[in-house]
Amino acid sequence: MSQQANAIFTLSVKAAAAIAAQTFVSPSGGVPAAGGNTLGVAKTDAAQGDMVAVDTLGTAVVVAGAAIAAGAAVEVDGSGRAITLNAGKAVGRLKPSQSAAALGDLVEVILIPN
């Protein structure tokens, strides 16, 4: 799967909890609630209290929480991974050339501000 991204706007935020690289980050700097709003995607791992770069606009590489079809809209699961949009907030859309076959796949997501 894709290992490239085209971030247009990246913010540094203080991690409110341990954050895994390539997972979504909540607006408060923590792990987002399942289906909740996100600020963007962490570029690196961060321990609580560390500053972490978060891609907020453009595309980002994200860990999939399950299989996702190419071009599908995504929401976040309780671990900050991308899953197919169901009843939560749309936080991104897989690029048309991207799909996830299983949990743990890396996919490039077009970020949707929310």
Secondary structure, DSSP 8 states (H G I E B T S, - for coil): ------EEEEEEEE-SS-B-TTSEE-TTSS---TT----EEESS-B-TT-EEEEEEEEEEEEEBSS-B-TT-EEEE-TTS-EEE-SSS---EEE-TT--B-STT-EEEEEE---
